Amino acid sequence: VVSTPPTMMRAVRLHEPTGVAGLRTDRVPVPDPSRGEALVRVRAAALTRDELDWPVDRLPAIPSYELSGIVVGLGEGVTEVRVGDRVCGLMPFDRDGAAAEYATVPADLLAETPAGLDDVHAAALPLPGLTAWQSLFDHGGMDKGQRVLVLGAAGGVGQLVTQLARLHGASVVGTASPAGRDLALRHGASQVVDPTDRAGVQRIEPVNLVVDTVGGQVVQLAGTRLRLGGRLVSVAADPPTPADRSVTTSYFVVTPDHDQLAELCRLAGLGELTVTVDSVHPLDAAAAAFTRLQEPGKRGKVVLQVDDD
Ligand SMILES: NC(=O)c1ccc[n+]([C@@H]2O[C@H](COP(=O)([O-])OP(=O)(O)OC[C@H]3O[C@@H](n4cnc5c(N)ncnc54)[C@H](OP(=O)(O)O)[C@@H]3O)[C@@H](O)[C@H]2O)c1
């Protein structure tokens, strides 16, 4: 049974561009879905490291760009979802996010949450899943049989890059600090190197593609492990110019994509893709959740769970 949404809701908002210190929990009006949008009662909303730096030109802003929940209202013209549907999705980055009791989302970006996936894991899939998909296939041009080096293989995005590359027939070498080594191996990396071990990184056999989710000095070193004509794709920072002119480098920002998300959900529902969740926090403890994002030793995704009442 889907109850009528109230007029007011709790929402976490960033008021000042000061990171975690700028967050407050406010009471704000429940948004009205515009044409083509669905109103979703949020069950869980996942967080990404550094995301509090993104909306600083439109404060106050509700953070978190990926959610799971139940459709409770529809704007005009919506045909893609119905009230009562269990959905998840990546939201556009130029609007309020999902760290709230309700959120409006373009309905054509939502995918049905598969039966085998709980709300917390469904919220943690869209952003890293789509980022991984687009880095490997849209920007990395990955093919079966290739070798891929994933920088940050135990991180939120890196764990999905590792699994998707393996599922599509690549072999994966990952970098991860010692605490993430087992997770990277479990997700399908055949070799894991500590990124602070320069000699170890230099010994990695040549690869066709580097996917960088970390940034910093290791990226330059990783670039030297590329084969002739290889590609380096980063989602963390603009990559350095490669010494080898046959190598191409690029940085991109993930875009919501319904069909890619539906495929990711299908794979997750079958258990062929898993999302490791580091920790789950109540909405009112958003500051602690955002603090956790920055801590060494975090493995996988940090998720806000919005309670039932
Ligand atoms: N461009 C895009 O579209 C896009 C999409 C998603 C994410 N991102 C960005 O990509 C980056 C990775 O996202 P994520 O969710 O995978 O993050 P994450 O899990 O926090 O980080 C990935 C890896 O980076 C290392 N790391 C952890 N904390 C760090 C810190 N404070 N500073 C530097 N490195 C740290 C860790 O690797 P070790 O094992 O080496 O410790 C971690 O496993 C973030 O900056 C995020 O904002 C961009």
The ligand as an SDF file (V2000), in Angstrom:
LIG
                    3D

 48 52  0  0  0  0  0  0  0  0999 V2000
   33.9190   11.4300  -12.9840 N   0  0  0  0  0  0  0  0  0  0  0  0
   32.8800   10.7070  -12.5590 C   0  0  0  0  0  0  0  0  0  0  0  0
   31.8700   10.5550  -13.2440 O   0  0  0  0  0  0  0  0  0  0  0  0
   32.9430   10.0370  -11.2160 C   0  0  0  0  0  0  0  0  0  0  0  0
   32.0220    9.0390  -10.8670 C   0  0  0  0  0  0  0  0  0  0  0  0
   32.1740    8.3820   -9.6320 C   0  0  0  0  0  0  0  0  0  0  0  0
   33.1960    8.7560   -8.7850 C   0  0  0  0  0  0  0  0  0  0  0  0
   34.0320    9.7740   -9.1500 N   0  0  0  0  0  0  0  0  0  0  0  0
   35.1670   10.1530   -8.2920 C   0  0  0  0  0  0  0  0  0  0  0  0
   36.1030    9.0780   -8.4050 O   0  0  0  0  0  0  0  0  0  0  0  0
   36.7900    8.9290   -7.1800 C   0  0  0  0  0  0  0  0  0  0  0  0
   36.6080    7.4800   -6.6980 C   0  0  0  0  0  0  0  0  0  0  0  0
   35.2580    7.2580   -6.2980 O   0  0  0  0  0  0  0  0  0  0  0  0
   34.9360    6.0260   -5.3520 P   0  0  0  0  0  0  0  0  0  0  0  0
   33.5070    6.0860   -5.0150 O   0  0  0  0  0  0  0  0  0  0  0  0
   35.4770    4.7760   -5.9620 O   0  0  0  0  0  0  0  0  0  0  0  0
   35.8070    6.4490   -4.0960 O   0  0  0  0  0  0  0  0  0  0  0  0
   36.5810    5.6270   -2.9750 P   0  0  0  0  0  0  0  0  0  0  0  0
   36.0630    4.2560   -2.8680 O   0  0  0  0  0  0  0  0  0  0  0  0
   36.5830    6.4840   -1.7770 O   0  0  0  0  0  0  0  0  0  0  0  0
   38.0640    5.6500   -3.5340 O   0  0  0  0  0  0  0  0  0  0  0  0
   38.6730    4.7580   -4.4520 C   0  0  0  0  0  0  0  0  0  0  0  0
   40.0440    4.3720   -3.9070 C   0  0  0  0  0  0  0  0  0  0  0  0
   40.8620    5.5410   -3.7290 O   0  0  0  0  0  0  0  0  0  0  0  0
   41.6790    5.3790   -2.5680 C   0  0  0  0  0  0  0  0  0  0  0  0
   41.2770    6.3960   -1.5470 N   0  0  0  0  0  0  0  0  0  0  0  0
   40.4320    6.2660   -0.5070 C   0  0  0  0  0  0  0  0  0  0  0  0
   40.2910    7.3710    0.2010 N   0  0  0  0  0  0  0  0  0  0  0  0
   41.0820    8.2400   -0.4070 C   0  0  0  0  0  0  0  0  0  0  0  0
   41.3300    9.5960   -0.1510 C   0  0  0  0  0  0  0  0  0  0  0  0
   40.7960   10.2520    0.8940 N   0  0  0  0  0  0  0  0  0  0  0  0
   42.1520   10.2200   -1.0140 N   0  0  0  0  0  0  0  0  0  0  0  0
   42.7150    9.5640   -2.0560 C   0  0  0  0  0  0  0  0  0  0  0  0
   42.4920    8.2700   -2.3520 N   0  0  0  0  0  0  0  0  0  0  0  0
   41.6790    7.6260   -1.5260 C   0  0  0  0  0  0  0  0  0  0  0  0
   41.3970    4.0120   -2.0320 C   0  0  0  0  0  0  0  0  0  0  0  0
   42.3100    3.1180   -2.6210 O   0  0  0  0  0  0  0  0  0  0  0  0
   43.4710    2.3460   -1.8590 P   0  0  0  0  0  0  0  0  0  0  0  0
   43.1500    0.9170   -1.8880 O   0  0  0  0  0  0  0  0  0  0  0  0
   44.6550    2.6900   -2.6830 O   0  0  0  0  0  0  0  0  0  0  0  0
   43.5530    2.8910   -0.4540 O   0  0  0  0  0  0  0  0  0  0  0  0
   39.9870    3.7300   -2.5390 C   0  0  0  0  0  0  0  0  0  0  0  0
   39.6740    2.3810   -2.6170 O   0  0  0  0  0  0  0  0  0  0  0  0
   36.2050    9.9770   -6.2150 C   0  0  0  0  0  0  0  0  0  0  0  0
   37.0350   11.1110   -6.2580 O   0  0  0  0  0  0  0  0  0  0  0  0
   34.8450   10.2930   -6.8210 C   0  0  0  0  0  0  0  0  0  0  0  0
   34.4100   11.5860   -6.4980 O   0  0  0  0  0  0  0  0  0  0  0  0
   33.9190   10.4130  -10.3220 C   0  0  0  0  0  0  0  0  0  0  0  0
  1  2  1  0
  2  3  2  0
  2  4  1  0
  4  5  1  0
  4 48  2  0
  5  6  2  0
  6  7  1  0
  7  8  2  0
  8  9  1  0
  8 48  1  0
  9 10  1  0
  9 46  1  0
 10 11  1  0
 11 12  1  0
 11 44  1  0
 12 13  1  0
 13 14  1  0
 14 15  2  0
 14 16  1  0
 14 17  1  0
 17 18  1  0
 18 19  2  0
 18 20  1  0
 18 21  1  0
 21 22  1  0
 22 23  1  0
 23 24  1  0
 23 42  1  0
 24 25  1  0
 25 26  1  0
 25 36  1  0
 26 27  1  0
 26 35  1  0
 27 28  2  0
 28 29  1  0
 29 30  1  0
 29 35  2  0
 30 31  1  0
 30 32  2  0
 32 33  1  0
 33 34  2  0
 34 35  1  0
 36 37  1  0
 36 42  1  0
 37 38  1  0
 38 39  2  0
 38 40  1  0
 38 41  1  0
 42 43  1  0
 44 45  1  0
 44 46  1  0
 46 47  1  0
M  CHG  2   8   1  16  -1
M  END
$$$$
